[in-house]
Amino acid sequence: MKNKRYVLSCLIILLTGVIYFAVQAQQQNDRHRANFSGEWKSNQSISMDGNIVCIYDAGDRMRSKTMKIAEQADFLTIEVPNPSPEAALATSLEKLTFDGRESQINPGPERGKKFTVKWSPDGQTMTVNSLVHLMVHTPYKVNAREQMLVSVTEVWKLSNDGKSITVQAKAKENSEENERFWTTVFDKAN
């Protein structure tokens, strides 16, 4: 009889724990997460401290003055127009997934980037960590090139009224000690 009470008590404690964790998980899923969907336009020229802007292609979202963002449950896509005259009305599309796995973009054989995306626990900021790689000319050597790596962290925050996105970024080249910082504000265009 004692064993039955002991087993029953253990089952009740176990069941209580399972129900508790299920309720906690549901509450976390119900939190309001910032929604970056819409068309956005930079309210100032893109200015980055130092020469870090060189590492991005013309059609990269980090250099774009406009973005069209569509957000889904597990990812968002960022569409930016390519400003190059040769790419008439062409756009580039980047998919940022929220699963924590590394994504990769390689626009050419000598450049690309790997990145991960993470939401803050309160769901109000999104952090994109990127590693940009490209081949650059080596100073004072003829036809010599070496790989340059740049670590970039962007923190995206939607304003309380949902009418602007602030992207605070910092970047550090693998061969330099100093970090570069810049902020870009995008206003909702629609």
Rosetta blueprint (number, residue, H / E / L):
1 M L
2 K H
3 N H
4 K H
5 R H
6 Y H
7 V H
8 L H
9 S H
10 C H
11 L H
12 I H
13 I H
14 L H
15 L H
16 T H
17 G H
18 V H
19 I H
20 Y H
21 F H
22 A H
23 V H
24 Q H
25 A H
26 Q H
27 Q H
28 Q H
29 N H
30 D L
31 R L
32 H L
33 R L
34 A L
35 N L
36 F L
37 S L
38 G E
39 E E
40 W E
41 K E
42 S E
43 N L
44 Q L
45 S L
46 I L
47 S L
48 M L
49 D L
50 G L
51 N L
52 I H
53 V H
54 C H
55 I H
56 Y L
57 D L
58 A L
59 G L
60 D L
61 R L
62 M L
63 R L
64 S L
65 K L
66 T E
67 M E
68 K E
69 I E
70 A E
71 E E
72 Q L
73 A L
74 D L
75 F E
76 L E
77 T E
78 I E
79 E E
80 V E
81 P E
82 N L
83 P L
84 S L
85 P L
86 E L
87 A L
88 A L
89 L L
90 A L
91 T E
92 S E
93 L E
94 E E
95 K E
96 L E
97 T E
98 F L
99 D L
100 G L
101 R L
102 E L
103 S E
104 Q E
105 I E
106 N E
107 P E
108 G E
109 P L
110 E L
111 R E
112 G E
113 K E
114 K E
115 F E
116 T E
117 V E
118 K E
119 W E
120 S L
121 P L
122 D L
123 G L
124 Q L
125 T E
126 M E
127 T E
128 V E
129 N E
130 S E
131 L E
132 V E
133 H E
134 L E
135 M E
136 V E
137 H E
138 T L
139 P L
140 Y L
141 K L
142 V L
143 N L
144 A L
145 R E
146 E E
147 Q E
148 M E
149 L E
150 V E
151 S E
152 V E
153 T E
154 E E
155 V E
156 W E
157 K E
158 L E
159 S L
160 N L
161 D L
162 G L
163 K L
164 S E
165 I E
166 T E
167 V E
168 Q E
169 A E
170 K E
171 A E
172 K E
173 E E
174 N L
175 S L
176 E L
177 E L
178 N L
179 E L
180 R E
181 F E
182 W E
183 T E
184 T E
185 V E
186 F E
187 D E
188 K E
189 A L
190 N L
